Amino acid sequence: MFDFTEQPHRRFNPLLDEWVLVSPHRSKRPWQGQQEKPQPDERPTYDPTCYLCPGNTRTSGDVNPKYAHQFVFDNDFAALLPAGEGGTYEEGGLLRAEAETGHCRVICFSARHDLTLPEMPRSEIRRVVDVWTDEFRTLGADPTINYVQIFENKGFMMGCSNPHPHGQIWSERTVPDLPARESRAQKAYFAQHGRTLLSDYLAIEEKTKTRFVVENETWVVLVPFWAVWPFETLVLPRRAVPDLTQLTEQERDGLADIISQLTIKYDNLFEISFPYSAGFHQRPTDGADYPEWHLHMHFMPPLLRSATVKKFMVGYELLANAQRDITAEQAAERLRALPAVHYKAATAAAK
């Protein structure tokens, strides 16, 4: 009998048409690798040296408004620029390059320097959802833009350069590789079945809820069957919509609630401010219809065993394909069992 919990096996990711190697027996090996001290997460509510705090001057010389909720501005060190010389380069059929244009925006989630999403009131997270939606609509309306990528890197471990709670929005002329691959897979599935790939996937997961983490009336969080990162999750609306602008008010409320629930569980897992990269995948913005697209959000955190031991993508992962040690079912069970109250709040209430 096939045993997910002990037997090495491969799992297929239908969104990217790729495989991940799962080696559950390796989670029993002793760890004598790198140990890192977790960064302290005690911060003031306002930091006069922070270039994202209200009223402070950024490196560009611009002064932030004394905002009370969210603040969005053009990235002072943008990876993409809205205008520039076009052109292409080709040599020998193998060396190719082409000019790329776009916009890079920064969104401060809160005026407070010391709050991250799991520590924010859900009403404030709902405001963030509204800003994400407005930015997607505005940037996507630009005829020179064909894709809008909303994402957050949380924690110094993920390369975040400033602890003030913030995310980014990059929009560009071309559809990036991973969303393009997801687009092709979803289009092929929809053409064959007349339903979105993720709707049918969610229906399968609903049967047992083995990989469910949290859910509400409009959204589900689960560890995908094909997860690569140890505690990776997929955030799915129950109703198939192609992008954030198609969500109802109730679904926006539900998204704020489900992000709060999930990120609290993440922080509670090792009782630290849990690092991750997260972001939405949604339809391209070239004006075409995309009935196959099912909006979703990926959370990809690196921590594996503790606040100090993380998953490294090296060796086999870089040269062959993705590999993980704990199964998706084990990860979901651990996350599901965590309390719904943030560990800081629980500690404060116990005093």
C-alpha positions as CSV (number, residue, x, y, z in Angstrom):
1,M,0.0,0.0,0.0
2,F,1.3,3.5,-0.9
3,D,2.3,5.3,2.3
4,F,2.6,9.1,2.0
5,T,4.1,9.3,5.5
6,E,7.1,7.0,5.0
7,Q,7.6,6.3,1.3
8,P,9.6,8.6,-0.9
9,H,7.4,9.8,-3.8
10,R,6.8,12.5,-6.3
11,R,3.8,14.8,-6.4
12,F,2.6,16.7,-9.5
13,N,1.8,20.4,-9.5
14,P,-0.8,20.9,-12.2
15,L,-0.5,24.7,-12.0
16,L,3.1,24.7,-13.1
17,D,3.3,21.3,-14.9
18,E,6.2,20.2,-12.7
19,W,7.0,17.7,-9.9
20,V,8.2,17.9,-6.3
21,L,10.1,15.0,-4.6
22,V,8.8,14.2,-1.1
23,S,11.1,12.4,1.3
24,P,9.2,12.1,4.6
25,H,11.7,9.7,6.2
26,R,14.4,12.4,6.0
27,S,12.6,14.6,8.6
28,K,13.9,12.2,11.2
29,R,17.6,13.0,10.5
30,P,19.5,15.0,13.2
31,W,20.3,18.6,12.3
32,Q,23.8,19.9,12.8
33,G,23.7,22.5,10.1
34,Q,23.6,26.3,10.4
35,Q,21.7,27.8,13.4
36,E,20.7,31.4,13.3
37,K,19.5,33.6,16.1
38,P,16.0,34.9,15.3
39,Q,15.8,38.7,14.9
40,P,14.1,40.4,17.8
41,D,10.7,41.7,16.8
42,E,10.2,44.3,19.5
43,R,10.0,47.7,17.7
44,P,8.7,51.2,18.6
45,T,5.4,52.4,17.2
46,Y,7.3,55.1,15.4
47,D,11.0,55.1,14.3
48,P,12.4,58.5,13.4
49,T,15.1,56.8,11.3
50,C,12.6,54.7,9.2
51,Y,12.1,55.9,5.7
52,L,8.6,54.4,5.6
53,C,7.2,55.9,8.8
54,P,4.7,58.8,8.5
55,G,6.3,62.3,8.2
56,N,9.8,61.0,7.6
57,T,12.1,61.8,4.7
58,R,13.0,59.1,2.2
59,T,16.3,58.6,0.5
60,S,14.8,60.3,-2.6
61,G,14.3,63.4,-0.6
62,D,10.5,63.0,-0.7
63,V,8.7,63.5,2.6
64,N,6.0,60.9,3.5
65,P,2.6,62.4,4.5
66,K,1.6,61.9,8.1
67,Y,-0.7,59.0,7.0
68,A,-2.9,57.3,9.5
69,H,-3.7,54.0,7.7
70,Q,-2.0,52.9,4.4
71,F,0.4,54.8,2.2
72,V,1.4,53.9,-1.4
73,F,4.2,55.5,-3.4
74,D,6.5,54.8,-6.4
75,N,9.5,52.8,-5.3
76,D,12.6,55.0,-5.0
77,F,14.8,52.1,-6.2
78,A,12.5,50.6,-8.8
79,A,13.5,47.4,-10.6
80,L,11.4,48.6,-13.6
81,L,11.0,52.0,-15.1
82,P,7.9,53.3,-17.0
83,A,9.8,54.8,-19.9
84,G,13.1,54.3,-21.7
85,E,14.7,53.3,-24.9
86,G,13.2,50.2,-26.5
87,G,15.0,47.6,-28.6
88,T,16.1,44.1,-28.7
89,Y,19.4,42.2,-29.0
90,E,20.0,38.8,-30.7
91,E,23.2,36.9,-31.5
92,G,23.5,33.5,-33.0
93,G,19.9,32.5,-32.1
94,L,20.9,31.9,-28.5
95,L,21.7,35.3,-27.0
96,R,18.6,37.3,-26.7
97,A,17.5,40.4,-24.8
98,E,14.7,42.9,-25.0
99,A,13.8,46.1,-23.2
100,E,11.3,45.8,-20.4
101,T,9.2,48.6,-18.9
102,G,6.8,48.9,-15.9
103,H,6.1,50.5,-12.6
104,C,7.1,49.5,-9.0
105,R,5.0,50.6,-6.1
106,V,5.4,50.3,-2.3
107,I,2.4,49.9,0.0
108,C,2.9,50.6,3.7
109,F,0.3,48.4,5.5
110,S,0.1,50.5,8.6
111,A,1.3,53.8,10.0
112,R,2.7,51.9,13.0
113,H,6.2,50.7,12.7
114,D,5.7,47.8,15.1
115,L,2.8,46.0,13.5
116,T,2.7,43.2,11.0
117,L,-0.4,41.8,9.3
118,P,-1.1,39.2,12.1
119,E,-0.9,42.0,14.7
120,M,-3.2,44.4,12.8
121,P,-6.9,44.7,13.4
122,R,-8.9,42.9,10.7
123,S,-10.5,46.3,9.8
124,E,-7.0,47.5,8.9
125,I,-6.2,44.4,6.9
126,R,-9.5,45.0,5.0
127,R,-8.1,48.5,4.1
128,V,-5.0,46.8,2.7
129,V,-7.2,44.5,0.6
130,D,-9.0,47.6,-0.8
131,V,-5.6,49.2,-1.6
132,W,-4.4,46.1,-3.4
133,T,-7.6,46.0,-5.4
134,D,-7.4,49.7,-6.3
135,E,-3.8,49.4,-7.3
136,F,-4.5,46.3,-9.5
137,R,-7.3,48.2,-11.2
138,T,-5.3,51.4,-11.8
139,L,-2.0,49.8,-12.9
140,G,-3.8,47.2,-15.0
141,A,-5.7,49.9,-16.9
142,D,-2.4,51.2,-18.3
143,P,-2.3,50.0,-22.0
144,T,1.5,49.4,-21.6
145,I,1.0,47.0,-18.7
146,N,0.1,43.4,-19.1
147,Y,0.6,42.0,-15.7
148,V,0.4,43.3,-12.1
149,Q,2.3,41.3,-9.3
150,I,1.3,42.1,-5.7
151,F,3.6,40.6,-3.1
152,E,5.2,40.9,0.3
153,N,8.6,39.8,1.6
154,K,8.3,39.6,5.4
155,G,11.4,39.4,7.6
156,F,15.1,40.0,7.1
157,M,15.5,36.3,6.3
158,M,13.5,37.0,3.1
159,G,15.7,39.9,2.1
160,C,13.3,42.6,3.5
161,S,15.3,45.8,3.8
162,N,13.0,47.6,6.3
163,P,11.0,46.1,9.2
164,H,8.1,48.6,8.8
165,P,5.1,46.5,7.6
166,H,5.0,46.9,3.8
167,G,4.6,45.1,0.5
168,Q,5.2,45.8,-3.1
169,I,3.4,46.0,-6.4
170,W,5.3,45.5,-9.7
171,S,3.5,45.9,-13.0
172,E,5.2,45.2,-16.3
173,R,4.9,44.9,-20.1
174,T,5.2,41.1,-20.2
175,V,3.6,38.4,-18.1
176,P,6.4,36.9,-15.8
177,D,7.3,33.2,-16.2
178,L,5.5,31.7,-13.3
179,P,2.1,33.4,-13.9
180,A,2.5,32.6,-17.6
181,R,2.9,28.9,-16.8
182,E,-0.1,29.0,-14.5
183,S,-2.0,30.7,-17.2
184,R,-1.2,28.1,-19.8
185,A,-2.1,25.2,-17.4
186,Q,-5.4,26.8,-16.4
187,K,-6.4,27.6,-20.0
188,A,-5.8,24.0,-21.1
189,Y,-7.8,22.6,-18.2
190,F,-10.7,25.0,-18.7
191,A,-10.8,24.2,-22.4
192,Q,-11.1,20.5,-21.6
193,H,-13.5,20.6,-18.6
194,G,-15.3,24.0,-18.8
195,R,-14.4,24.6,-15.1
196,T,-11.4,26.2,-13.5
197,L,-8.5,24.0,-12.4
198,L,-8.5,25.4,-8.9
199,S,-12.3,24.9,-8.5
200,D,-12.0,21.2,-9.2
201,Y,-8.9,21.0,-7.0
202,L,-10.7,22.7,-4.1
203,A,-13.6,20.2,-4.6
204,I,-11.2,17.3,-4.1
205,E,-9.7,18.9,-1.0
206,E,-13.1,19.6,0.4
207,K,-13.9,15.8,0.6
208,T,-11.5,15.2,3.6
209,K,-10.1,18.6,4.4
210,T,-6.8,16.8,5.4
211,R,-4.7,19.6,4.0
212,F,-7.0,22.5,5.2
213,V,-5.6,25.0,7.6
214,V,-8.4,27.5,8.1
215,E,-11.5,28.4,6.3
216,N,-14.5,30.8,6.4
217,E,-17.6,31.3,4.3
218,T,-15.8,32.7,1.2
219,W,-12.1,31.6,1.5
220,V,-10.0,28.5,2.2
221,V,-6.4,28.2,3.2
222,L,-4.7,24.8,2.6
223,V,-1.3,23.3,2.2
224,P,-1.3,22.3,-1.5
225,F,-0.8,18.7,-2.3
226,W,2.3,19.7,-4.3
227,A,3.8,22.2,-1.8
228,V,7.5,22.8,-1.9
229,W,8.2,25.0,1.1
230,P,7.8,23.3,4.5
231,F,4.7,25.3,5.6
232,E,3.6,26.6,2.2
233,T,0.0,27.5,1.8
234,L,-2.5,28.4,-0.9
235,V,-5.3,30.9,-0.3
236,L,-8.3,30.3,-2.5
237,P,-11.7,32.0,-2.9
238,R,-14.5,29.5,-2.9
239,R,-15.9,31.3,-5.9
240,A,-13.8,31.4,-9.1
241,V,-13.0,35.0,-9.9
242,P,-10.1,36.1,-12.2
243,D,-8.8,39.0,-10.1
244,L,-9.3,41.1,-6.9
245,T,-11.6,43.6,-8.6
246,Q,-14.2,40.9,-9.1
247,L,-14.6,40.1,-5.3
248,T,-17.8,41.1,-3.5
249,E,-17.7,43.2,-0.4
250,Q,-18.3,40.0,1.6
251,E,-15.4,38.2,-0.2
252,R,-13.1,41.2,0.6
253,D,-14.1,40.9,4.2
254,G,-13.4,37.2,4.1
255,L,-10.0,37.7,2.5
256,A,-9.0,40.1,5.3
257,D,-10.2,37.6,7.9
258,I,-8.5,34.6,6.3
259,I,-5.1,36.5,6.0
260,S,-5.4,37.4,9.7
261,Q,-6.1,33.8,10.8
262,L,-3.3,32.3,8.7
263,T,-0.6,34.8,9.6
264,I,-1.5,34.5,13.3
265,K,-1.0,30.8,13.0
266,Y,2.3,31.3,11.2
267,D,3.6,33.6,14.1
268,N,2.3,31.1,16.7
269,L,4.2,28.1,15.0
270,F,7.6,29.1,16.5
271,E,6.4,32.1,18.5
272,I,8.3,34.6,16.3
273,S,7.4,37.1,13.6
274,F,7.2,34.4,10.9
275,P,9.1,35.2,7.7
276,Y,7.7,34.5,4.3
277,S,7.2,35.6,0.7
278,A,3.6,35.9,-0.3
279,G,1.7,37.2,-3.3
280,F,-1.3,37.0,-5.5
281,H,-1.6,35.4,-8.9
282,Q,-4.4,36.7,-11.0
283,R,-5.3,37.3,-14.7
284,P,-3.1,39.3,-17.1
285,T,-4.3,42.8,-17.8
286,D,-4.0,42.9,-21.6
287,G,-7.8,43.4,-22.0
288,A,-8.5,39.8,-23.1
289,D,-11.1,37.6,-21.3
290,Y,-9.6,35.0,-18.9
291,P,-12.5,32.8,-17.7
292,E,-10.0,30.1,-16.8
293,W,-8.2,32.2,-14.3
294,H,-8.9,31.5,-10.6
295,L,-7.5,34.2,-8.3
296,H,-5.2,32.8,-5.6
297,M,-2.5,33.8,-3.1
298,H,0.7,31.9,-2.3
299,F,2.5,31.9,1.0
300,M,6.0,30.5,0.9
301,P,7.8,30.5,4.3
302,P,11.3,29.1,4.6
303,L,11.3,27.9,8.3
304,L,11.4,24.1,8.7
305,R,12.2,22.9,12.2
306,S,12.3,26.0,14.5
307,A,12.8,29.7,14.5
308,T,16.4,29.1,13.6
309,V,16.3,26.2,11.1
310,K,15.1,26.9,7.6
311,K,14.7,25.1,4.3
312,F,17.5,25.7,1.8
313,M,17.0,25.4,-1.9
314,V,20.4,23.9,-2.8
315,G,22.1,21.0,-4.5
316,Y,19.3,18.7,-5.8
317,E,16.7,21.5,-5.7
318,L,18.9,23.8,-7.8
319,L,20.1,21.1,-10.2
320,A,17.2,18.7,-10.5
321,N,13.8,19.6,-9.0
322,A,12.1,20.7,-5.8
323,Q,12.2,18.4,-2.8
324,R,10.7,18.5,0.7
325,D,11.0,16.4,3.8
326,I,7.7,16.8,5.7
327,T,4.5,16.0,3.9
328,A,1.8,18.5,3.0
329,E,-0.5,16.6,5.4
330,Q,1.9,16.9,8.3
331,A,2.4,20.6,7.7
332,A,-1.3,21.2,7.5
333,E,-2.0,19.3,10.7
334,R,0.6,21.3,12.6
335,L,-0.7,24.7,11.4
336,R,-4.4,23.7,11.9
337,A,-3.7,22.7,15.6
338,L,-2.3,26.1,16.5
339,P,-4.4,28.6,18.5
340,A,-6.2,31.4,16.8
341,V,-5.0,34.0,19.2
342,H,-1.6,35.6,18.5
343,Y,1.0,34.5,21.0
344,K,1.9,38.0,22.0
345,A,-1.8,38.8,22.9
346,A,-2.0,35.5,24.8
347,T,1.1,36.3,26.8
348,A,-0.1,39.8,27.6
349,A,-3.5,38.5,28.7
350,A,-1.9,35.9,31.0
351,K,0.0,38.6,32.9
